[in-house]
Every structure is written in structure tokens, then in C-alpha cells.
Amino acid sequence: MHKIKQQPEDFIVKEVSNVDVNGTGEYNYFTLKKENYGTLRAVETIAKSLRIPVKFIGFAGNKDKVAVTEQVVSVKSRSRKEVERLKLKDIKLVYLGEGKKPVSLGDLLGNEFVITVRNLTNKELRSFEEKVGKKLLVPNYFGEQRFSDNNQVIGKCIVKKDFKKAVELILESNSDYKREINDILKKNKNDFVGALRAVNKKLLKLYVHAYQSFIWNETVEKYIKKNGLKDVKIPIIGFGIDIEDKEIENIMEREELTSRDFIIRELPEISVEGKERNMVIKPENFKVNNKGKDKLNKGKSKVVLSFRLPKGCYATIVIEWLFNS
């Protein structure tokens, strides 16, 4: 069975950004280079070291933890020298320039990947060679990174307004906010909305997105079984979108769910709209950089690949599709 991320340098990600770093303004821009950190945790670590709120650091997308990654971040209210003086293990900030606005999701164009796939059998290599010989069309599933630690289950609880269960699950799966949550519940044991507000807003929204993604993945799987792999758009359920797809309607009925459930009045900042997503992805600049023996796994082979994906697409899904027969 193929392996990725056997070591951080096996999975290299470089963000493609449209941030203009050549202006002037209150925001300093840096390339954040990291490994063994998810983006949210890295940003929280930087903010704590600079003694500024997390919201003063802007970024466009979450990058993998077990990887070597580069992405553009903005820092407000701290000078270039203050940031460059930081000495943090596995985190480096390289100055790019300054400007008038924070880095946000709209600044992300995509990501470039260099991935070493290890522990390959001859059967997996044959499957890979057969697929790369054709036009590459890959199912655009959301990757496992989005669902780790019961993310979609927590998201479902939030959407269903079962805030007590959501808090319990967060405490079980994420120790980073345990102290803050418990401090609030000590003051009022039933203030579960307040406890959720102690969690990073972007993480709360990630939980809700994970539930959306879970439903979308299931819809696409059913669609492909019936119709094959086609270049069409499939709706992502959320408020403000009309659902006319029978498969999604069946899943929503099973989940006892409506589009308006994604309006979360108690936490309006994490309400999410519906939209459409391409069912397939087409990796750009796809190259096989190296093939040979895998020194980390005796008797097996490795392949080093590079390619570019649009924002919101998962390299892990591309790898799974290429090497699963």
C-alpha cells in the first residue's frame, strides 16, 4: 500500500498567491515556512509570541501539518523587525513587503506540490502508469484532512444546534482550547455557546465546512456510480441555495436537514452559504520527477511527482486516485 507523508519533506506545498507585496500600509507580509504545524496552530503560536490577537494575522488557506509548507501571511500592528526576531521551532517568517489589506481567502489562487509517494508495489506502479498515460481527470473529493478528529460530527452538532455535544466532542478531540472552554463552563455550566466562542472562529467554521463536505463527498460518490466521472458542478448544501438534485435531497432527508439549518443565529459569524463545486479536477503542470527504489521501505518503489491544483482541491485525493487500482 502506497505511503505519503512518511516524513515531512515527502509532502512539499507552496502557495500560489495574488497578494501585492509592493505597496505601503499597516500590514507587513511574510512567507510563513513551517513543518509539523497546521496553519491555525502556527498562526496562534506566532500571535502569542508577538502578544497580538490571532485576528491580526491573516492567511488564505490551511496547509497540512505533516508537510513542509510555504504560504503568505499578513501581520498587523507589529514591525518587520519584531516579527523577524522571532525564534520559533519549525516556523520561519521571511519578509516580502507591505500593503493596506490583510491576506484573506480571496488571495489564494492555488497550490504547487512536490510529493514523494513511497512503499509502492508493482501493481500500484502499473495502475499509476496506466492513468498518467491518459488525460488526467480526478474526482474532486474533499480530503481526509478536512474530516480528521471527528470534524464533520462536530460540524453536524453545530448545524443541528446541539452545542453541548459539540463542546464535548471538541474537548475530546482538541486539547488546545480545553482550558478556555472549562473556564467558561465553570462560570456557567450551561453556557455552551460561550464555550464555543472560546474556540478560534476559523476552526469553528472548518467544522461546519467539514459537515458540508461530508454530504458533498457522499453525493459525488453516488453520482459517479450512476453516471461515471464527468466534468459537471455539484451543489454544496448551505443557506441561500436551491437544491434540486435527488441524491442530495435523499441525503438531507436522512440527515433531517434543511439548507436554512446552516444559518446559525447563535453564532452568525460561522453561518455558511451554499455554492457549487466542480466534480473533477485537472492537475496542471503534472510531472514525474523521479522513479526508483524506496530506501525507507525495503523492496518497494517510490515516485516523486509535482503538479499544481486550484484552491480548495486536495493533493491527497490525486495521489489516492493515481495509485489505487
C-alpha positions as a Markdown table, in Angstrom:
| # | Residue | x | y | z |
|---|---|---|---|---|
| 1 | Met | 0.0 | 0.0 | 0.0 |
| 2 | His | 1.4 | 3.4 | -1.0 |
| 3 | Lys | 2.5 | 5.9 | 1.7 |
| 4 | Ile | 2.7 | 9.6 | 1.7 |
| 5 | Lys | 4.0 | 11.9 | 4.4 |
| 6 | Gln | 6.3 | 9.3 | 5.8 |
| 7 | Gln | 8.5 | 12.2 | 6.6 |
| 8 | Pro | 7.5 | 15.9 | 6.3 |
| 9 | Glu | 9.8 | 16.6 | 3.4 |
| 10 | Asp | 7.9 | 14.0 | 1.4 |
| 11 | Phe | 5.0 | 16.5 | 1.1 |
| 12 | Ile | 6.0 | 20.0 | 0.0 |
| 13 | Val | 3.4 | 22.6 | -0.6 |
| 14 | Lys | 3.9 | 26.1 | -1.9 |
| 15 | Glu | 1.0 | 28.5 | -2.1 |
| 16 | Val | 0.2 | 30.5 | -5.3 |
| 17 | Ser | -0.9 | 33.9 | -4.1 |
| 18 | Asn | -2.1 | 37.1 | -5.8 |
| 19 | Val | -1.1 | 39.4 | -2.8 |
| 20 | Asp | 0.5 | 42.6 | -3.9 |
| 21 | Val | 3.5 | 43.0 | -1.6 |
| 22 | Asn | 4.9 | 46.1 | -3.3 |
| 23 | Gly | 2.7 | 48.8 | -1.7 |
| 24 | Thr | 2.7 | 50.7 | 1.6 |
| 25 | Gly | 0.4 | 50.3 | 4.6 |
| 26 | Glu | -0.2 | 49.0 | 8.0 |
| 27 | Tyr | 0.2 | 45.3 | 7.1 |
| 28 | Asn | 3.5 | 43.6 | 6.7 |
| 29 | Tyr | 3.6 | 40.5 | 4.5 |
| 30 | Phe | 5.7 | 37.4 | 5.1 |
| 31 | Thr | 6.2 | 33.9 | 3.7 |
| 32 | Leu | 5.4 | 31.5 | 6.5 |
| 33 | Lys | 7.5 | 28.4 | 6.2 |
| 34 | Lys | 6.6 | 25.6 | 8.6 |
| 35 | Glu | 6.6 | 21.9 | 9.2 |
| 36 | Asn | 4.8 | 19.8 | 11.8 |
| 37 | Tyr | 2.3 | 22.6 | 12.3 |
| 38 | Gly | -1.2 | 23.1 | 10.9 |
| 39 | Thr | -1.7 | 26.6 | 9.7 |
| 40 | Leu | -4.1 | 27.6 | 12.5 |
| 41 | Arg | -1.8 | 26.3 | 15.2 |
| 42 | Ala | 1.2 | 28.0 | 13.7 |
| 43 | Val | -0.7 | 31.3 | 13.5 |
| 44 | Glu | -1.8 | 31.0 | 17.1 |
| 45 | Thr | 1.8 | 30.3 | 18.1 |
| 46 | Ile | 3.1 | 33.4 | 16.2 |
| 47 | Ala | 0.3 | 35.6 | 17.7 |
| 48 | Lys | 1.1 | 34.5 | 21.2 |
| 49 | Ser | 4.8 | 35.2 | 20.7 |
| 50 | Leu | 4.1 | 38.7 | 19.3 |
| 51 | Arg | 1.4 | 39.3 | 22.0 |
| 52 | Ile | -1.3 | 40.3 | 19.5 |
| 53 | Pro | -4.7 | 38.8 | 18.8 |
| 54 | Val | -4.9 | 35.9 | 16.4 |
| 55 | Lys | -7.2 | 38.0 | 14.1 |
| 56 | Phe | -4.2 | 40.4 | 13.5 |
| 57 | Ile | -2.6 | 37.6 | 11.4 |
| 58 | Gly | -4.2 | 37.0 | 8.0 |
| 59 | Phe | -3.8 | 33.9 | 5.8 |
| 60 | Ala | -5.6 | 32.5 | 2.8 |
| 61 | Gly | -5.7 | 28.7 | 3.4 |
| 62 | Asn | -5.0 | 25.9 | 5.8 |
| 63 | Lys | -1.9 | 23.9 | 5.0 |
| 64 | Asp | -1.1 | 20.3 | 6.1 |
| 65 | Lys | 0.6 | 19.6 | 9.4 |
| 66 | Val | 2.8 | 16.7 | 8.3 |
| 67 | Ala | 4.4 | 18.6 | 5.5 |
| 68 | Val | 6.9 | 21.3 | 4.6 |
| 69 | Thr | 4.7 | 24.3 | 3.5 |
| 70 | Glu | 5.0 | 27.9 | 2.4 |
| 71 | Gln | 2.2 | 30.5 | 2.4 |
| 72 | Val | 1.8 | 34.2 | 2.5 |
| 73 | Val | 0.6 | 35.8 | 5.8 |
| 74 | Ser | -0.1 | 39.4 | 6.9 |
| 75 | Val | 0.7 | 40.8 | 10.3 |
| 76 | Lys | -0.9 | 43.9 | 11.7 |
| 77 | Ser | 0.5 | 46.3 | 14.3 |
| 78 | Arg | 4.0 | 44.7 | 14.5 |
| 79 | Ser | 7.1 | 46.0 | 12.7 |
| 80 | Arg | 9.1 | 43.9 | 10.3 |
| 81 | Lys | 12.0 | 43.7 | 12.8 |
| 82 | Glu | 9.7 | 42.5 | 15.6 |
| 83 | Val | 8.5 | 39.6 | 13.5 |
| 84 | Glu | 11.9 | 38.7 | 12.1 |
| 85 | Arg | 13.3 | 38.5 | 15.6 |
| 86 | Leu | 11.0 | 35.6 | 16.5 |
| 87 | Lys | 12.8 | 32.3 | 17.1 |
| 88 | Leu | 10.2 | 29.5 | 16.8 |
| 89 | Lys | 10.9 | 25.8 | 16.3 |
| 90 | Asp | 9.7 | 24.6 | 12.8 |
| 91 | Ile | 8.4 | 28.1 | 12.0 |
| 92 | Lys | 10.2 | 30.7 | 9.9 |
| 93 | Leu | 8.9 | 34.1 | 8.6 |
| 94 | Val | 10.5 | 35.7 | 5.6 |
| 95 | Tyr | 9.6 | 39.4 | 4.9 |
| 96 | Leu | 8.0 | 40.1 | 1.5 |
| 97 | Gly | 6.7 | 43.7 | 1.7 |
| 98 | Glu | 3.7 | 45.7 | 3.0 |
| 99 | Gly | 0.3 | 46.8 | 2.0 |
| 100 | Lys | -3.1 | 48.2 | 3.0 |
| 101 | Lys | -5.1 | 45.0 | 3.5 |
| 102 | Pro | -4.8 | 41.6 | 5.3 |
| 103 | Val | -4.3 | 38.4 | 3.5 |
| 104 | Ser | -7.6 | 36.5 | 3.1 |
| 105 | Leu | -9.2 | 33.5 | 1.3 |
| 106 | Gly | -9.7 | 35.6 | -1.9 |
| 107 | Asp | -5.9 | 35.9 | -2.3 |
| 108 | Leu | -5.3 | 32.2 | -2.8 |
| 109 | Leu | -5.1 | 31.1 | -6.4 |
| 110 | Gly | -3.9 | 27.5 | -5.8 |
| 111 | Asn | -1.1 | 25.4 | -4.5 |
| 112 | Glu | 2.0 | 23.8 | -6.0 |
| 113 | Phe | 3.0 | 20.3 | -4.7 |
| 114 | Val | 6.1 | 18.2 | -4.8 |
| 115 | Ile | 5.1 | 14.8 | -3.3 |
| 116 | Thr | 7.1 | 11.6 | -2.8 |
| 117 | Val | 4.9 | 8.6 | -2.9 |
| 118 | Arg | 6.6 | 5.6 | -1.1 |
| 119 | Asn | 6.1 | 1.9 | -0.5 |
| 120 | Leu | 4.8 | 1.2 | -3.9 |
| 121 | Thr | 4.1 | -2.3 | -5.2 |
| 122 | Asn | 4.4 | -3.3 | -8.9 |
| 123 | Lys | 0.6 | -3.4 | -9.1 |
| 124 | Glu | 0.3 | 0.2 | -7.9 |
| 125 | Leu | 3.0 | 1.3 | -10.3 |
| 126 | Arg | 1.1 | -0.3 | -13.2 |
| 127 | Ser | -2.1 | 1.4 | -12.2 |
| 128 | Phe | -0.2 | 4.7 | -12.0 |
| 129 | Glu | 1.4 | 4.3 | -15.4 |
| 130 | Glu | -1.9 | 3.5 | -17.0 |
| 131 | Lys | -3.6 | 6.5 | -15.6 |
| 132 | Val | -0.9 | 9.1 | -16.4 |
| 133 | Gly | -0.9 | 7.9 | -20.0 |
| 134 | Lys | -4.4 | 9.4 | -20.4 |
| 135 | Lys | -5.9 | 12.8 | -19.9 |
| 136 | Leu | -5.9 | 13.4 | -16.1 |
| 137 | Leu | -9.4 | 13.9 | -14.7 |
| 138 | Val | -9.6 | 13.2 | -10.9 |
| 139 | Pro | -12.7 | 13.2 | -8.7 |
| 140 | Asn | -12.6 | 16.4 | -6.7 |
| 141 | Tyr | -13.4 | 14.9 | -3.3 |
| 142 | Phe | -12.6 | 16.8 | -0.1 |
| 143 | Gly | -9.6 | 15.1 | 1.5 |
| 144 | Glu | -9.3 | 13.3 | 4.8 |
| 145 | Gln | -7.5 | 16.4 | 6.3 |
| 146 | Arg | -10.9 | 18.1 | 6.4 |
| 147 | Phe | -12.5 | 15.3 | 8.4 |
| 148 | Ser | -9.8 | 14.4 | 11.0 |
| 149 | Asp | -10.7 | 14.3 | 14.7 |
| 150 | Asn | -14.5 | 14.0 | 14.0 |
| 151 | Asn | -14.6 | 17.4 | 12.4 |
| 152 | Gln | -17.8 | 16.6 | 10.4 |
| 153 | Val | -19.5 | 15.2 | 13.5 |
| 154 | Ile | -18.7 | 18.4 | 15.4 |
| 155 | Gly | -19.9 | 20.4 | 12.4 |
| 156 | Lys | -23.2 | 18.4 | 12.3 |
| 157 | Cys | -23.8 | 19.1 | 16.0 |
| 158 | Ile | -23.2 | 22.9 | 15.5 |
| 159 | Val | -25.6 | 22.9 | 12.4 |
| 160 | Lys | -28.2 | 21.0 | 14.4 |
| 161 | Lys | -27.7 | 23.5 | 17.3 |
| 162 | Asp | -26.6 | 20.7 | 19.7 |
| 163 | Phe | -24.0 | 23.0 | 21.1 |
| 164 | Lys | -23.5 | 20.9 | 24.3 |
| 165 | Lys | -22.5 | 17.8 | 22.3 |
| 166 | Ala | -20.3 | 20.0 | 20.0 |
| 167 | Val | -18.4 | 21.3 | 23.0 |
| 168 | Glu | -18.0 | 17.7 | 24.5 |
| 169 | Leu | -16.6 | 16.5 | 21.2 |
| 170 | Ile | -14.2 | 19.4 | 20.9 |
| 171 | Leu | -12.9 | 18.7 | 24.4 |
| 172 | Glu | -12.3 | 15.1 | 23.4 |
| 173 | Ser | -10.5 | 15.7 | 20.2 |
| 174 | Asn | -8.8 | 19.1 | 20.6 |
| 175 | Ser | -6.9 | 19.9 | 23.8 |
| 176 | Asp | -5.8 | 23.3 | 22.5 |
| 177 | Tyr | -8.9 | 25.0 | 23.9 |
| 178 | Lys | -9.6 | 22.9 | 26.9 |
| 179 | Arg | -8.6 | 25.5 | 29.5 |
| 180 | Glu | -10.6 | 28.3 | 27.9 |
| 181 | Ile | -13.7 | 26.2 | 27.5 |
| 182 | Asn | -13.5 | 24.9 | 31.0 |
| 183 | Asp | -13.0 | 28.4 | 32.4 |
| 184 | Ile | -16.3 | 29.5 | 30.8 |
| 185 | Leu | -18.2 | 26.4 | 31.9 |
| 186 | Lys | -17.0 | 26.8 | 35.5 |
| 187 | Lys | -18.8 | 30.2 | 35.5 |
| 188 | Asn | -21.9 | 28.9 | 33.8 |
| 189 | Lys | -22.2 | 25.1 | 33.2 |
| 190 | Asn | -24.8 | 25.6 | 30.5 |
| 191 | Asp | -23.1 | 28.4 | 28.5 |
| 192 | Phe | -22.2 | 26.1 | 25.6 |
| 193 | Val | -22.4 | 28.9 | 23.0 |
| 194 | Gly | -20.0 | 31.0 | 25.2 |
| 195 | Ala | -17.7 | 27.9 | 25.3 |
| 196 | Leu | -17.7 | 27.6 | 21.5 |
| 197 | Arg | -16.8 | 31.3 | 21.3 |
| 198 | Ala | -13.6 | 30.5 | 23.1 |
| 199 | Val | -12.6 | 28.4 | 20.1 |
| 200 | Asn | -10.9 | 30.1 | 17.1 |
| 201 | Lys | -13.6 | 31.2 | 14.7 |
| 202 | Lys | -11.9 | 29.8 | 11.7 |
| 203 | Leu | -11.7 | 26.4 | 13.4 |
| 204 | Leu | -15.4 | 26.5 | 14.2 |
| 205 | Lys | -16.2 | 27.3 | 10.6 |
| 206 | Leu | -13.9 | 24.5 | 9.5 |
| 207 | Tyr | -16.1 | 22.1 | 11.5 |
| 208 | Val | -19.2 | 23.3 | 9.7 |
| 209 | His | -17.4 | 23.1 | 6.3 |
| 210 | Ala | -16.4 | 19.6 | 7.2 |
| 211 | Tyr | -20.1 | 18.6 | 7.5 |
| 212 | Gln | -20.9 | 20.3 | 4.2 |
| 213 | Ser | -18.0 | 18.4 | 2.6 |
| 214 | Phe | -19.1 | 15.1 | 4.1 |
| 215 | Ile | -22.5 | 15.4 | 2.4 |
| 216 | Trp | -20.9 | 16.6 | -0.9 |
| 217 | Asn | -18.5 | 13.7 | -1.0 |
| 218 | Glu | -21.3 | 11.2 | -0.5 |
| 219 | Thr | -23.4 | 12.9 | -3.2 |
| 220 | Val | -20.5 | 12.7 | -5.7 |
| 221 | Glu | -19.8 | 9.1 | -4.9 |
| 222 | Lys | -23.4 | 8.2 | -5.7 |
| 223 | Tyr | -23.3 | 10.4 | -8.9 |
| 224 | Ile | -20.1 | 8.7 | -10.2 |
| 225 | Lys | -21.6 | 5.2 | -9.6 |
| 226 | Lys | -24.6 | 6.1 | -11.7 |
| 227 | Asn | -23.2 | 8.4 | -14.4 |
| 228 | Gly | -19.4 | 8.0 | -14.4 |
| 229 | Leu | -16.8 | 10.7 | -14.0 |
| 230 | Lys | -18.0 | 13.9 | -15.7 |
| 231 | Asp | -16.9 | 17.5 | -15.8 |
| 232 | Val | -20.0 | 18.9 | -14.1 |
| 233 | Lys | -20.8 | 21.1 | -11.0 |
| 234 | Ile | -22.4 | 19.6 | -7.9 |
| 235 | Pro | -24.1 | 21.8 | -5.2 |
| 236 | Ile | -22.6 | 22.1 | -1.7 |
| 237 | Ile | -25.5 | 22.5 | 0.7 |
| 238 | Gly | -25.8 | 25.7 | 2.7 |
| 239 | Phe | -28.2 | 28.6 | 3.2 |
| 240 | Gly | -29.3 | 30.5 | 0.1 |
| 241 | Ile | -29.0 | 27.7 | -2.4 |
| 242 | Asp | -31.9 | 25.8 | -4.1 |
| 243 | Ile | -31.3 | 22.0 | -4.0 |
| 244 | Glu | -32.9 | 20.1 | -6.9 |
| 245 | Asp | -30.6 | 17.1 | -7.0 |
| 246 | Lys | -32.4 | 13.9 | -6.0 |
| 247 | Glu | -29.4 | 12.4 | -4.4 |
| 248 | Ile | -28.7 | 15.4 | -2.2 |
| 249 | Glu | -32.4 | 15.6 | -1.3 |
| 250 | Asn | -32.3 | 11.9 | -0.1 |
| 251 | Ile | -29.2 | 12.6 | 2.0 |
| 252 | Met | -30.8 | 15.7 | 3.5 |
| 253 | Glu | -33.9 | 13.8 | 4.4 |
| 254 | Arg | -31.8 | 11.1 | 6.1 |
| 255 | Glu | -29.9 | 13.7 | 8.0 |
| 256 | Glu | -33.1 | 15.6 | 8.8 |
| 257 | Leu | -31.6 | 18.7 | 7.4 |
| 258 | Thr | -32.6 | 21.8 | 5.5 |
| 259 | Ser | -30.5 | 24.5 | 3.8 |
| 260 | Arg | -31.5 | 27.0 | 6.4 |
| 261 | Asp | -30.0 | 24.9 | 9.2 |
| 262 | Phe | -26.7 | 26.4 | 8.1 |
| 263 | Ile | -27.8 | 29.7 | 9.4 |
| 264 | Ile | -26.5 | 29.6 | 12.9 |
| 265 | Arg | -28.2 | 32.6 | 14.7 |
| 266 | Glu | -26.4 | 31.9 | 18.0 |
| 267 | Leu | -23.0 | 32.1 | 16.2 |
| 268 | Pro | -23.8 | 34.1 | 13.0 |
| 269 | Glu | -20.1 | 34.5 | 12.1 |
| 270 | Ile | -19.9 | 30.8 | 11.2 |
| 271 | Ser | -23.1 | 30.5 | 9.2 |
| 272 | Val | -22.2 | 29.2 | 5.7 |
| 273 | Glu | -23.8 | 29.7 | 2.3 |
| 274 | Gly | -24.3 | 27.0 | -0.3 |
| 275 | Lys | -22.4 | 27.1 | -3.6 |
| 276 | Glu | -21.3 | 24.8 | -6.4 |
| 277 | Arg | -18.1 | 22.8 | -6.8 |
| 278 | Asn | -16.6 | 21.2 | -9.8 |
| 279 | Met | -16.9 | 17.4 | -9.6 |
| 280 | Val | -13.5 | 16.8 | -11.2 |
| 281 | Ile | -10.1 | 18.4 | -11.0 |
| 282 | Lys | -7.4 | 18.6 | -13.7 |
| 283 | Pro | -3.9 | 18.8 | -12.2 |
| 284 | Glu | -1.7 | 21.4 | -14.0 |
| 285 | Asn | 2.0 | 21.1 | -14.9 |
| 286 | Phe | 1.9 | 17.4 | -13.9 |
| 287 | Lys | 5.4 | 15.9 | -14.0 |
| 288 | Val | 7.0 | 12.7 | -12.9 |
| 289 | Asn | 10.3 | 13.9 | -11.5 |
| 290 | Asn | 11.8 | 10.7 | -10.2 |
| 291 | Lys | 11.1 | 7.0 | -10.0 |
| 292 | Gly | 13.2 | 4.3 | -8.3 |
| 293 | Lys | 13.9 | 2.3 | -5.2 |
| 294 | Asp | 12.5 | 3.4 | -1.9 |
| 295 | Lys | 15.3 | 3.4 | 0.7 |
| 296 | Leu | 12.8 | 3.8 | 3.5 |
| 297 | Asn | 10.8 | 0.7 | 2.6 |
| 298 | Lys | 12.8 | -2.3 | 1.6 |
| 299 | Gly | 11.8 | -4.0 | -1.7 |
| 300 | Lys | 9.4 | -1.2 | -2.6 |
| 301 | Ser | 9.5 | 1.7 | -5.1 |
| 302 | Lys | 8.9 | 5.4 | -4.9 |
| 303 | Val | 7.7 | 8.1 | -7.3 |
| 304 | Val | 8.3 | 11.9 | -6.9 |
| 305 | Leu | 5.5 | 14.0 | -8.5 |
| 306 | Ser | 4.9 | 17.7 | -9.0 |
| 307 | Phe | 1.7 | 19.4 | -10.0 |
| 308 | Arg | -0.5 | 22.4 | -9.3 |
| 309 | Leu | -4.1 | 22.4 | -8.1 |
| 310 | Pro | -6.7 | 25.2 | -7.8 |
| 311 | Lys | -7.6 | 26.4 | -4.3 |
| 312 | Gly | -9.8 | 24.1 | -2.3 |
| 313 | Cys | -8.6 | 20.9 | -4.0 |
| 314 | Tyr | -6.6 | 18.1 | -2.3 |
| 315 | Ala | -3.4 | 16.6 | -3.5 |
| 316 | Thr | -4.0 | 13.6 | -1.3 |
| 317 | Ile | -7.1 | 12.8 | -3.4 |
| 318 | Val | -5.0 | 13.0 | -6.6 |
| 319 | Ile | -2.5 | 10.5 | -5.1 |
| 320 | Glu | -5.2 | 8.1 | -4.0 |
| 321 | Trp | -6.8 | 8.1 | -7.4 |
| 322 | Leu | -3.5 | 7.6 | -9.2 |
| 323 | Phe | -2.2 | 4.7 | -7.2 |
| 324 | Asn | -5.4 | 2.8 | -6.3 |
| 325 | Ser | -6.1 | 0.1 | -8.9 |
